[in-house]
C-alpha cells in the first residue's frame, strides 16, 4: 500500500514544528505501508515555515516540499492539494495545528483496506469527535463492540481519502456549483453559517447528497490544538481529544451496514437496527431521532 501523508502549512512555524515532532515519534513505530511525506506551504512571508519543512528528516518514504508562489487561501489549498492523491492508494491530510498519535499507521492501513470495499464510505477520519458542534454539547458514540463508528459529519482535523473517494468528490463538484443554494439548505443551521471559504461545508453537502458516511475511530489518532488561523481565533480547547497511547495490531472495524453506531449530519443515530427497534416499540411507520 502506497500512502501520501500531506501536511497543509501556512504561516504558523511553531504549530508546524509541534506537528512534525509528533510525526517523529510515529516514524519510530513499525509500519507495513510505504508513506511519502508532502509538505504543502501556502504563500507565506515567514521564511521559518519553509526552513522547518525543508530541514525535517523523513525515513518512511520520499519527502517533497511544495512552496506556492501566490496566496491560495485554505479552501483552494485543500481542494487543490487533494489532487496529489494521484499516484497513491490514499492520501492523509493534516493541517499544521494538529498533533498525531505515534500509533497511527495500523489504523490507516486497515481503514484504507475497508474503504476500498465499500462505496458508501466517503472519507476516513483520524480524529474522534468528542463534541457535537451543532448542539453545542459533548458527543459520545454508543458502544457496539467495534473500534469505529460512522457519521455524516465530515472530518477536517486529520482526514484520509482513498483515490476513488477523492475522485468521486471532485467529479461531483460541478454539480455543487450548479445547485449550491438547494444543497446548502440541507445543512445543519450552524454549518450554513460557515463562510464560503470553508471546503468542509462543501464536503458535507457531498456526504448528504450522495448518502456517504465518514469512518471514525473511537480512540483518536489526532488532536486539534485550535491555534489561531483562518477559521479559528484560538482558544477552542473543547476540540482537543485524548490520543491513542498504545499500539493496536488489529482493529475490529465494522462496515456501514453492520455498524450499530451510525450518525447523521446532526450527530443523531440513524443505524437501521436502532430505528427498527423504535418503530416496533412505538408501532409507527417512520421515526426521526432528535435526542439532542
N, C-alpha and C positions, 0 to 999 in steps of 0.2 A: 504494500500500500504506500502510495506517494502523496504526502500531505504538505501543503504550504501553510506556514504559520506567518500571518500577515499582521504587522503592528502599524496602527494608524497614529501618526505623531504630528504635532504642530509646533507650539511654542512653549512647551512645558518641560524643561530639561530634567528637573528633579523627579516628577512623576515617571518620566520615561526611564530614568536610571533605576527607580524603585521597581518598575515592571521587569526590566532586564535582570535585575538582581534576583527576582523571584524565578525567572526563567533559568538562571544559572543553577539554582537548586534543582530544577526539573531536569536539566541536562545531565545531572549526575545519576539519574534513575534509568533503569533499563527500559528500552523501547524496541518493539519489533517492526516499527514503521520508519520509513525514510522521511525526514522532516526538513524542508527547506525554509530558511528564515528570510522574510522580506520585510524591510522597514520602509514604509512609505511616508515621506515628510512633506506636508503641505508647505507652500512657500512661507518661510519664516525669517525674521530679521534677527533671530537669536542663534548665532553660529554654534553655541554649545550643544544644541539639539543634534546637529549633524555630526559634531565631533563624538558625542556619546554613541551615536548609531554606528559610525564608521569604526570606532575603536573596540566595539563589543565583539568578543570571541564566541563563535558558534561551531559546535563539533558534531552535530547530528545530521548535517547535510550542507547544501550550498547556502551561502548568505548573499543577499543583494540589498543595497540601499538605493531607494528612488527619491530624488530631490526634485520636486515640482517647481519650475521656474516662475509660475504665475499662481496667485492665490486661487484655490478651488472652493473653499468652504466645506463644511463637514459632509453635507448631503451629496454634493458632486464627488467629493473624495471617496466616500463609501461606495457609491453606485459605480464609479469607475474602477476602483481598486478590486471590487468583487470579480471583475472580469479576469483577474490574474489566476483564477481557478483553472483556466485553460492550460492543459498540460499536467494537471494534477487530478487525483481522485477526489480530493476535498480541500477546502480552504478554511482555516481557523482565523477569525478576525478578532483582534484585541486592540481596543483604544488604550491610550497611554495612561489613563487614570485607574487602571486595573492592577490587581495582583493575582498570581496564579499558584495553585497548589503544586507541589513537587510531583504529585502522583496523577498527572493529567493524561498521560499517554494512553493508558489502557482504556480509559473511558472514550477517548477519541477513536481509537481503533474499533471498539465494539459498536459505538453509536453510528459510525460510518457504515459498517457492515450491515447493521439493522436497517438503516435508512435506505440503502440501495435496494432493499427488498420490498419497501412499502411506499407507494406513490403518495399516500395521504400524509406523509411526514414532509413538511415544507422547510424545516430548519432544525438544527440541533443547538441547544443551549449548553454552555459550560457553567453558567450561573444558575443558582437555585433561588427562586424568589422567596422572600420572607415577608413581603409587603404587597398588599393589593392597592395599586395606585388609584384605581377608580373609586374604591370605597374609602380609602384612607385608613385602612385597618390592617393588622397582621394577616398573613396568609400562611396556612399550614395544610398541605395536601393530605387527603386521607390515606391511611396505610392500607395497601392491598397486597403486600408481600413481595413487591418488586422494588428495584433500586431506581426507578424512574417514574415520572408521571407525564401527562400531556396537557398542553394548554394552547389556546388560540391567541395568547398574548405573546408578541414577538420578543426576542431576546436581543439586546444591544450591548450587554456587559460581558462579552465573551460568547461568541456565536460561531457556528460552523455550518457551512453549506457543502453538500456534495456537488459535483459538477452538474448533475442533472437538476438538482434543486435550484441552483443559481440560474441555469439556462432557462428553466421554465418561468422563473420570476421575471427575468429580463425580456422574455418573449411576451409576457403579459403587460409590461409597462406601457406600450402604446394604447392598450385598451383603457388603462387608468387615465391617460391624458384625455381621452375622449369622454369618459364617464366619471370624472373625479367628483363632481358635486353629488351624484347619486351614491357613489361608493362611500364618500365621507359621511353621509347621513346614517350609515350603518355602524359607525364607530361609536364607542362609549363617549359620553359627553366630555370627559377630561381629555381624551385623545383628540377630539375635534378642536380643542383649544391649542393643541401643539402648533408651533409655527410651520410655515411652508418649507422651512429649511430642514425639517425632520424627515429623514429617509425611513425611520421606523414607522411613522404614520402611514406612509405608502405601503410598507410591507405588511402592516396589519390589515389594510384593505385587501391585499392579495390573499392573506390567510383566510379572511372571512369570505371573500368572493369565491375562492376555489375550494373551500372546505378543508383547508390544510391545518395540520397541527404541528406544534413545536415539541420536540422531545426534550424534557428537562431532567436533570439528575436530582435526586433527593438530597445528596450531600454536595455542596457547591465546589466546583473546581476553580472558580474565580471569585473575586470580591471587588466591589466598586467603592473606591475611596472618595468619589464625587468631588474631585478637585475642581476649582473654578475653571470654566471653559465655555464653549459655545452655548450649551444648553443648561449649564449649572452656574450658580454664583458661588458654589462651595457650601460646605457645612451640612449636606444632606446625609447625615450619618445613618439614617434608617435603611439605607441601601447596602450598608456593609453586612456581610454574612459570613458565618464561620466557614473556613476552608477545610477540605479533606486533609487529614494529617497522618494518614496511614496508607500503605499500598493495598490496592484491591486487584487481585489477579483475574477474577472473573465476575463481571457484573451480571445480575439476573434482571434483564431488561424485558419489559412487556412490549408487545406490538400494540398499535392503537386499538385494534379490535378485541384484544384480550385484557386491556387495562381497565381497572375499576377506579381509576383516578384520572379522569379526563375533564378538562375545564374549558369553558368558553371564553370569549373576549372580555367578560366581566369577572372572570375568575370564579364562576359558578359551575358546579358539577353538571356534566351533561353525558356521562357514560350511560350506555343503553341499559345495563343491568340496574343501575340506581333508578333510572326513570321508570323501568318496568315495575320495580318494587313499589314505587309511589303510585303508579297507575292502578296496580292491583289493590293497594291498601285503601285508596280513596274511591275506587270504582268510577274513574273518569277516563275520557278518551285521549286527553292531552294534558301536559303539565309544563309550566315554565318555572324554573327553580330560581329563587331570589333569596338565598339565605342571608346574604349581607344586608 
